Amino acid sequence: MDLRITIVQTALHWQDAEKNRRMFSVKLTDAAPQTDLIVLPEMFTTGFSMEAEALAEEAAGPTLIWMQQEAKKHQAVITGSVMVKENGYYFNRLYWVRPDGSYTKYNKKHLFRMAKEHHTYTAGGEKIVVKLNGWNICPLVCYDLRFPVWSRNVSNSYDLLLYVANWPQIRSLAWRSLLQARAIENVAYVAGVNRVGTDGNSHPYSGDSAIIHPKGHHLLQTNQIEGIHTLSLSKQELTDFREAFPAHLDADAFRLG
Protein backbone atom coordinates (compact mmCIF):
# COMPACT_ATOMS: atom_id res chain seq x y z
CA MET A 1 0.00 0.00 0.00
CA ASP A 2 1.31 3.44 -0.87
CA LEU A 3 1.83 6.03 1.86
CA ARG A 4 0.66 9.63 1.50
CA ILE A 5 2.94 11.95 3.45
CA THR A 6 2.39 15.68 3.98
CA ILE A 7 5.27 17.90 5.08
CA VAL A 8 4.69 21.36 6.50
CA GLN A 9 7.53 23.84 5.96
CA THR A 10 6.87 27.18 7.65
CA ALA A 11 8.27 29.96 9.79
CA LEU A 12 7.48 29.77 13.50
CA HIS A 13 6.33 32.34 16.03
CA TRP A 14 9.16 32.61 18.55
CA GLN A 15 8.28 31.05 21.90
CA ASP A 16 4.53 31.45 21.39
CA ALA A 17 2.91 28.02 21.56
CA GLU A 18 -0.71 29.15 21.35
CA LYS A 19 -0.03 31.32 18.29
CA ASN A 20 1.83 28.48 16.56
CA ARG A 21 -0.96 26.00 17.25
CA ARG A 22 -3.50 28.41 15.76
CA MET A 23 -1.26 28.96 12.75
CA PHE A 24 -0.89 25.25 12.06
CA SER A 25 -4.62 24.69 12.47
CA VAL A 26 -5.31 27.30 9.80
CA LYS A 27 -2.60 26.02 7.47
CA LEU A 28 -3.80 22.43 7.68
CA THR A 29 -7.44 23.43 7.22
CA ASP A 30 -6.64 25.61 4.21
CA ALA A 31 -4.50 22.90 2.61
CA ALA A 32 -7.02 20.17 3.50
CA PRO A 33 -4.63 17.44 2.36
CA GLN A 34 -5.95 13.95 1.88
CA THR A 35 -3.08 12.18 3.56
CA ASP A 36 -1.93 9.46 5.93
CA LEU A 37 0.82 11.36 7.73
CA ILE A 38 1.34 15.06 8.56
CA VAL A 39 4.86 16.08 9.59
CA LEU A 40 5.63 19.31 11.46
CA PRO A 41 9.11 20.67 12.32
CA GLU A 42 11.12 20.24 15.51
CA MET A 43 9.83 22.31 18.47
CA PHE A 44 7.01 23.50 16.26
CA THR A 45 5.29 25.41 19.08
CA THR A 46 8.27 27.53 20.16
CA GLY A 47 11.18 27.38 17.77
CA PHE A 48 14.50 25.86 18.92
CA SER A 49 14.60 27.41 22.39
CA MET A 50 16.48 26.61 25.57
CA GLU A 51 13.85 28.39 27.71
CA ALA A 52 12.39 25.11 28.88
CA GLU A 53 11.80 26.20 32.46
CA ALA A 54 9.43 28.91 31.26
CA LEU A 55 7.94 27.20 28.20
CA ALA A 56 7.92 23.41 28.59
CA GLU A 57 4.52 21.75 28.85
CA GLU A 58 3.52 18.83 30.99
CA ALA A 59 3.56 15.52 29.12
CA ALA A 60 -0.22 15.59 28.58
CA GLY A 61 -0.28 19.32 27.94
CA PRO A 62 -2.15 21.52 25.47
CA THR A 63 0.02 20.69 22.46
CA LEU A 64 -0.51 16.95 22.78
CA ILE A 65 -4.25 17.57 23.13
CA TRP A 66 -4.12 19.82 20.05
CA MET A 67 -2.28 17.11 18.08
CA GLN A 68 -4.94 14.56 19.08
CA GLN A 69 -7.68 16.92 17.87
CA GLU A 70 -5.91 17.62 14.57
CA ALA A 71 -5.17 13.94 13.96
CA LYS A 72 -8.85 13.10 14.46
CA LYS A 73 -9.97 16.04 12.31
CA HIS A 74 -7.75 15.10 9.36
CA GLN A 75 -7.92 11.34 9.97
CA ALA A 76 -4.15 11.18 9.69
CA VAL A 77 -1.20 10.65 11.96
CA ILE A 78 0.45 13.93 12.97
CA THR A 79 4.01 14.19 14.26
CA GLY A 80 6.52 16.81 15.37
CA SER A 81 8.53 17.65 18.48
CA VAL A 82 7.79 19.91 21.45
CA MET A 83 9.52 20.78 24.72
CA VAL A 84 8.08 18.69 27.56
CA LYS A 85 8.57 18.57 31.32
CA GLU A 86 8.17 15.19 32.99
CA ASN A 87 9.25 14.02 36.45
CA GLY A 88 11.43 17.09 36.87
CA TYR A 89 13.28 16.62 33.59
CA TYR A 90 12.96 18.43 30.26
CA PHE A 91 12.81 16.59 26.94
CA ASN A 92 12.80 17.56 23.27
CA ARG A 93 10.01 15.07 22.61
CA LEU A 94 8.55 13.90 19.33
CA TYR A 95 4.93 12.79 19.51
CA TRP A 96 3.47 10.38 16.98
CA VAL A 97 -0.28 10.92 17.35
CA ARG A 98 -2.92 8.74 15.69
CA PRO A 99 -6.51 9.65 14.73
CA ASP A 100 -7.87 7.55 17.60
CA GLY A 101 -5.95 9.67 20.10
CA SER A 102 -3.31 7.08 20.94
CA TYR A 103 0.30 8.13 20.62
CA THR A 104 3.93 7.05 20.80
CA LYS A 105 6.76 9.27 22.01
CA TYR A 106 10.45 9.58 21.17
CA ASN A 107 12.85 11.72 23.21
CA LYS A 108 15.64 13.20 21.08
CA LYS A 109 18.79 11.17 21.59
CA HIS A 110 21.51 13.52 20.31
CA LEU A 111 21.32 16.93 21.93
CA PHE A 112 22.98 19.81 20.08
CA ARG A 113 25.83 20.78 22.38
CA MET A 114 26.83 23.77 20.23
CA ALA A 115 23.59 25.41 21.44
CA LYS A 116 24.01 23.85 24.91
CA GLU A 117 20.88 21.79 24.40
CA HIS A 118 22.44 19.08 26.58
CA HIS A 119 22.54 21.53 29.51
CA THR A 120 18.76 21.99 29.37
CA TYR A 121 17.25 18.75 28.08
CA THR A 122 17.70 15.09 28.96
CA ALA A 123 18.70 12.75 26.15
CA GLY A 124 16.46 9.87 25.18
CA GLY A 125 17.84 6.37 24.96
CA GLU A 126 15.35 4.39 22.90
CA LYS A 127 14.72 4.55 19.18
CA ILE A 128 11.20 3.75 18.03
CA VAL A 129 9.72 2.21 14.90
CA VAL A 130 6.01 2.85 14.41
CA LYS A 131 3.56 1.25 12.01
CA LEU A 132 1.22 3.00 9.59
CA ASN A 133 -0.74 1.39 6.76
CA GLY A 134 1.69 -1.50 6.40
CA TRP A 135 4.76 0.75 6.62
CA ASN A 136 7.42 0.74 9.32
CA ILE A 137 8.58 4.28 10.08
CA CYS A 138 11.46 5.53 12.23
CA PRO A 139 11.01 9.16 13.39
CA LEU A 140 14.08 11.04 14.65
CA VAL A 141 14.89 14.65 15.54
CA CYS A 142 17.28 17.12 13.87
CA TYR A 143 20.85 16.54 15.19
CA ASP A 144 20.17 12.76 15.17
CA LEU A 145 20.76 13.05 11.41
CA ARG A 146 24.51 13.40 11.95
CA PHE A 147 24.81 9.99 13.61
CA PRO A 148 24.49 7.14 11.11
CA VAL A 149 24.76 4.37 13.70
CA TRP A 150 21.68 5.65 15.55
CA SER A 151 19.84 6.03 12.24
CA ARG A 152 20.89 2.64 10.90
CA ASN A 153 18.25 0.42 9.35
CA VAL A 154 19.08 -2.92 10.94
CA SER A 155 17.67 -5.80 8.87
CA ASN A 156 15.29 -3.43 7.04
CA SER A 157 13.42 -2.71 10.26
CA TYR A 158 11.92 0.46 8.75
CA ASP A 159 10.75 1.61 5.32
CA LEU A 160 10.75 5.37 5.96
CA LEU A 161 13.26 7.34 8.01
CA LEU A 162 11.89 10.67 9.17
CA TYR A 163 13.66 13.73 10.58
CA VAL A 164 11.91 16.80 12.04
CA ALA A 165 14.28 19.73 12.40
CA ASN A 166 15.20 23.32 13.14
CA TRP A 167 18.38 23.12 11.03
CA PRO A 168 19.91 26.56 10.38
CA GLN A 169 20.84 27.85 6.96
CA ILE A 170 24.56 28.08 7.76
CA ARG A 171 24.72 24.26 7.80
CA SER A 172 22.26 23.61 4.99
CA LEU A 173 24.82 21.72 2.90
CA ALA A 174 25.23 19.17 5.68
CA TRP A 175 21.43 18.83 5.99
CA ARG A 176 20.93 18.20 2.30
CA SER A 177 23.90 15.86 1.97
CA LEU A 178 23.16 13.75 5.04
CA LEU A 179 19.50 13.25 4.18
CA GLN A 180 20.56 11.84 0.83
CA ALA A 181 23.24 9.67 2.42
CA ARG A 182 20.81 8.23 4.98
CA ALA A 183 18.46 7.15 2.17
CA ILE A 184 21.20 5.48 0.15
CA GLU A 185 22.95 3.67 2.99
CA ASN A 186 19.71 2.46 4.62
CA VAL A 187 17.87 1.54 1.40
CA ALA A 188 14.79 3.39 2.65
CA TYR A 189 12.77 6.47 1.90
CA VAL A 190 13.92 9.51 3.87
CA ALA A 191 11.88 12.62 4.66
CA GLY A 192 13.37 15.69 6.32
CA VAL A 193 11.09 18.52 7.48
CA ASN A 194 12.73 21.81 8.39
CA ARG A 195 11.49 25.32 9.16
CA VAL A 196 12.10 28.62 7.37
CA GLY A 197 12.35 32.21 8.58
CA THR A 198 14.49 33.65 11.39
CA ASP A 199 14.23 32.70 15.06
CA GLY A 200 14.52 34.82 18.19
CA ASN A 201 18.28 34.26 18.26
CA SER A 202 18.57 35.78 14.75
CA HIS A 203 19.40 32.41 13.17
CA PRO A 204 18.01 32.13 9.61
CA TYR A 205 16.59 28.85 8.31
CA SER A 206 16.50 27.88 4.64
CA GLY A 207 13.99 25.04 4.83
CA ASP A 208 15.34 22.60 2.26
CA SER A 209 12.74 20.05 3.36
CA ALA A 210 12.98 16.98 1.17
CA ILE A 211 11.71 13.49 0.44
CA ILE A 212 14.30 11.14 -1.00
CA HIS A 213 13.94 7.82 -2.80
CA PRO A 214 15.89 4.78 -1.51
CA LYS A 215 18.10 5.04 -4.61
CA GLY A 216 19.08 8.54 -3.51
CA HIS A 217 17.25 10.81 -5.93
CA HIS A 218 14.90 13.53 -4.72
CA LEU A 219 11.17 13.00 -5.00
CA LEU A 220 10.63 16.42 -3.44
CA GLN A 221 13.10 19.23 -2.81
CA THR A 222 11.99 22.59 -1.42
CA ASN A 223 13.73 25.93 -0.96
CA GLN A 224 13.12 28.80 1.49
CA ILE A 225 9.44 29.26 0.67
CA GLU A 226 6.70 28.27 3.09
CA GLY A 227 4.53 25.46 1.79
CA ILE A 228 2.62 22.26 2.43
CA HIS A 229 3.52 19.38 0.15
CA THR A 230 1.85 15.98 -0.14
CA LEU A 231 3.49 13.06 -1.90
CA SER A 232 2.61 9.39 -2.34
CA LEU A 233 5.41 6.89 -1.66
CA SER A 234 5.38 3.49 -3.35
CA LYS A 235 5.94 0.46 -1.13
CA GLN A 236 6.21 -1.75 -4.20
CA GLU A 237 9.12 0.30 -5.57
CA LEU A 238 10.91 -0.11 -2.25
CA THR A 239 10.27 -3.85 -2.14
CA ASP A 240 11.44 -4.33 -5.72
CA PHE A 241 14.63 -2.36 -5.13
CA ARG A 242 15.48 -4.24 -1.94
CA GLU A 243 14.99 -7.55 -3.73
CA ALA A 244 17.21 -6.47 -6.61
CA PHE A 245 19.81 -4.84 -4.34
CA PRO A 246 19.81 -6.63 -0.95
CA ALA A 247 22.68 -4.69 0.59
CA HIS A 248 21.32 -5.34 4.07
CA LEU A 249 22.50 -8.95 3.79
CA ASP A 250 26.11 -7.73 3.82
CA ALA A 251 25.74 -5.23 6.65
CA ASP A 252 28.16 -5.37 9.57
CA ALA A 253 26.78 -6.75 12.82
CA PHE A 254 26.97 -4.38 15.78
CA ARG A 255 25.32 -3.54 19.08
CA LEU A 256 24.80 -0.11 20.62
CA GLY A 257 26.21 0.47 24.08
FENDA-V984655 format. One line per field, one symbol per residue. ss: DSSP state (H for helix, E for strand, - for the rest). A space follows every 10 residues. Layout:
ss: ???
//
This chain:
ss: --EEEEEEE- ------HHHH HHHHHHHHHH H-----EEE- ---------- -HHHH-EE-- -HHHHHHHHH HHHH--EEEE EEEEEE--EE EEEEEEE--- --EEEEE--- --HHH-HHHH ---------E EE--EEEEEE EHHHHH-HHH H--HHH---E EEEE----HH HHHHHHHHHH HHHHHH--EE EEE--EEE-- ---EEE---E EE-----EEE E-----EEEE EEE-HHHHHH HHHH--HHHH -------
//
